[in-house]
């Protein structure tokens, strides 16, 4: 949710040769007054950053108005309208903490998902991080609208937020990817640790060791997010971008690794 240092992010990405999707933030309530925006200011910022950086290779600028708690319906609608006009994704944090979820019921008599539905921003181009606290109605809305969910287990456990109903979401056909959240709330950007914890928690909570096997978890950090982000990657196959990471299989924690256990070792024993 970057409003600042976008130029530095773009330049660092260019040097690294990687892909970057920058969700440009905005807040207009429940925050330090010094950083609050109006919807007009937030839209202007999107226009400026898109003009300056939108034609850079492997760089995408999208609206990312922080979290539902810190944005009015007017702000959310304005930035979603910008996203639709420019054909981009739209990203927010939603239903992360019990206190903020309770605040919505006190203020509006419905949940953050209901609030976003009323604002008309839920669709298959919207990506919501967390979505920990849900009602059956919330899940039905997410399914019906095709909204994408990003599960951040490291941050959720560190902050004591709880965990979303990942298994129920997947069984309903709601797209769920695994990620880390920001370093400030997850104490790192370790994707493999996040993948491992996501699976381990669901196995323990449901008392079922067969849930979220290694291959499915691997796809939740590769194939599923690539589809969410509309990137031509996620798999090594003809016609796709070959986005690669290198892992030293000779390290003690990955020994022995064989062709028949490489995926399991990657999820249960690797780190990085």
GIMO-V475311 format. One line per field, one symbol per residue. ss: DSSP state (2 for helix, 1 for strand, 0 for the rest). phi: phi as a letter, one per 40 degrees, with the letter a starting at -180 (. if undefined). psi: psi as a letter, one per 30 degrees, with the letter a starting at -180 (. if undefined). A space follows every 10 residues. Layout:
# GIMO-V475311
ss->???
phi->???
psi->???
This chain:
# GIMO-V475311
ss->0000022222 2222220001 1111000000 0022200022 2222222222 2220000011 1110001222 0022222222 2222220001 1111000222 2222222200 0222222220 0000011111 0000022222 2222200111 1022222200 0000022222 2200011100 0022220000 2222222222 2222220000 0002222222 0022222200 0000000000 0000000000 0222000000 0222222200 00
phi->.cbbgcdccc ccccccgbca bccccaabaf addcbcbcdc cccccdcccc ccbccccfbb bbcacfbcdb bcdccccccc cccccbgbca bacafcbdcc ccdccccbga cdcccccccg bcacbbbbcg fccbbdcdcc cccccgccbb cbcccccccg chbccdcccc ccgccbbbab gcccbbgibc cccccccdcc ccccccfacc cfcdcccdcc bbcccccdcf bcahbcadgb cccbbbbccc cdcbbcbbcc bcccccccbc ai
psi->ikflgeeeee eeeeefglkk jjjklkkglh lkffgkllee eeeeeeeeee eeffgkkhkk klkiibleeg kleeeeeeee eeeeeghllk klkkhekeee eeeeeeefgl leeeeeeefh fkaggkjkkd hejlleeeee eeeefgkkkj kieeeeeefh faklieeeee ffgkkjlkaf alefffglhj eeeeeeeeee eeeeefhjff kileeeeeff gdeeeeeegh kiafljlkfl kikllkkjff kefgkkklff geeeeeeffl k.
